[in-house]
Amino acid sequence: MHYLYFLLFAFVCASCNNTTETAGSESIDTTSKENTVENKPGEMVPEPSGTNDACYMQVLKRDTIVLHLTNTTRDNISGKLSFDNYEKDGSTGTVKGKRHGDVLQLIYSFASEGMNSVMEVYFKEENDGMARGVGEIQTKGDTAYFVHPDQISYPENGMMRKVSCEQLPAKYR
């Protein structure tokens, strides 16, 4: 039952229209185009430091979602995903999965409310960010998954903007 409440809360947060890009007293500039390389659609933009890291962040009022990808090859994507919720339990865990065109299909393994859980998450690369996929979800055991992956939508208000990984607060790296 906790899983359903968490999923419901996560999707409500994603549907919020407030996209202020600040975290605490730190301000994140998501419009910087310095040192960018023009890439083909569906390719990850490499970090200027030469690493394969890519970071995305969305702040909705006092809730923050951060996706930090540390391996972004076509066949193997891995990293960290954090939901930092104000006055509610958040979660942080690992993501692993694959790319299908401009869509990342990932498995999110995390601990929340003292329980280990697994959730299927989809992200779609759009412009200079990642849109989080939403759709009908079912839970079986400790795993939440999309019932109809072909019907997942990627609303603009679920968009995380690309940020420099060095700009992320330490707890999200």
C-alpha positions in Angstrom: 0.0 0.0 0.0 2.9 2.3 0.7 4.1 1.8 -2.9 0.8 3.1 -4.3 0.9 6.2 -2.1 4.4 6.9 -3.1 3.6 6.4 -6.8 0.6 8.6 -6.5 2.6 11.3 -4.8 5.4 11.1 -7.4 2.9 11.5 -10.3 1.1 14.4 -8.6 4.5 16.1 -8.1 5.2 15.6 -11.8 2.0 17.2 -12.8 2.6 20.4 -10.9 3.2 23.5 -13.1 5.7 25.3 -10.9 9.2 24.9 -12.4 11.3 27.3 -10.4 14.9 26.1 -10.8 16.3 26.7 -7.3 17.3 24.4 -4.5 17.6 25.9 -1.1 19.9 28.9 -1.3 21.6 27.5 -4.4 20.5 28.6 -7.8 20.9 26.3 -10.8 21.4 27.9 -14.2 19.8 25.5 -16.7 20.1 27.8 -19.7 23.9 27.9 -20.1 25.1 26.8 -23.5 28.8 27.1 -22.9 31.0 24.2 -24.1 28.1 22.3 -25.7 28.5 20.2 -28.7 25.7 19.8 -31.3 24.6 16.2 -31.1 22.2 14.1 -33.1 18.7 13.6 -31.6 18.7 10.7 -29.2 22.4 11.2 -28.2 23.4 12.2 -24.7 25.3 15.5 -24.4 28.6 14.8 -22.8 29.7 16.9 -19.8 32.4 19.5 -20.6 34.8 17.8 -18.1 35.1 14.8 -20.6 33.2 12.4 -18.3 30.2 10.4 -19.5 28.0 11.9 -16.7 24.7 13.7 -17.5 22.6 15.4 -14.9 18.9 16.6 -14.9 17.0 18.4 -12.3 13.4 19.6 -11.7 12.3 21.7 -8.7 8.5 21.8 -8.0 7.8 24.2 -5.2 9.8 22.5 -2.4 10.1 19.1 -4.0 13.2 18.2 -6.1 13.8 15.4 -8.6 17.3 14.7 -9.8 18.5 12.2 -12.4 22.3 11.7 -12.4 23.4 9.3 -15.2 26.9 8.0 -14.8 27.0 5.7 -17.7 25.2 6.7 -20.9 26.2 4.2 -23.6 23.5 3.1 -25.9 23.3 -0.4 -24.5 23.9 0.3 -20.8 22.6 3.2 -18.8 23.1 3.5 -15.1 23.1 6.2 -12.5 21.2 7.6 -9.5 17.6 9.0 -9.2 16.5 11.1 -6.2 13.0 12.3 -5.2 13.5 14.8 -2.4 10.0 15.6 -1.1 9.2 18.3 1.3 7.5 17.0 4.5 7.1 13.5 3.0 9.4 10.6 2.6 11.6 10.8 -0.4 13.7 8.2 -2.0 17.1 7.8 -3.5 18.4 4.8 -5.4 20.1 3.5 -8.5 18.8 3.3 -12.1 19.9 0.8 -14.7 18.5 0.2 -18.1 18.6 0.7 -21.9 18.0 3.4 -24.5 15.4 2.9 -27.2 15.8 5.8 -29.6 15.2 8.9 -27.5 13.5 7.0 -24.6 15.4 5.6 -21.6 13.7 2.6 -20.0 15.1 2.3 -16.5 14.7 0.2 -13.4 14.8 2.3 -10.2 15.9 0.4 -7.1 15.4 2.4 -3.9 14.6 2.4 -0.2 11.7 4.4 1.1 9.9 4.2 4.5 12.4 1.5 5.5 11.4 -0.8 2.6 13.3 -1.8 -0.5 11.3 -1.3 -3.7 11.7 -1.4 -7.5 9.9 0.8 -10.0 10.1 1.0 -13.7 10.7 4.6 -14.9 10.8 6.0 -18.4 12.4 9.3 -19.5 12.3 10.9 -23.0 15.0 13.2 -24.2 13.5 16.4 -25.4 15.5 19.6 -26.3 17.9 20.1 -23.5 16.2 17.9 -20.9 14.4 14.7 -19.9 10.6 14.4 -19.7 9.4 11.8 -17.2 6.9 9.2 -18.5 3.5 8.8 -16.9 1.0 6.1 -17.4 -1.0 3.3 -15.8 1.1 1.5 -13.1 0.6 -1.8 -11.4 2.4 -3.2 -8.4 3.4 -6.8 -8.0 5.3 -7.7 -4.8 7.9 -4.9 -4.3 7.9 -3.9 -8.0 5.9 -1.2 -9.8 5.7 -1.3 -13.6 3.9 0.3 -16.5 0.9 -1.7 -17.6 1.0 -0.4 -21.2 4.5 0.9 -22.0 3.3 1.9 -25.5 0.8 4.3 -24.0 3.2 6.3 -21.8 2.9 10.0 -22.2 5.7 12.6 -21.5 4.0 15.8 -20.3 6.0 19.0 -20.5 5.4 19.8 -16.8 7.4 16.6 -16.0 10.5 18.0 -17.8 13.8 17.9 -16.0 16.4 20.4 -17.3 20.0 19.5 -18.0 22.4 20.9 -15.4 26.1 20.6 -14.9 26.8 17.7 -12.6 29.3 19.9 -10.7 26.4 22.3 -9.9 24.3 19.6 -8.1 24.3 19.7 -4.3 26.6 16.9 -3.0 23.7 14.8 -1.8 22.6 14.2 -5.4 25.9 13.2 -6.8 
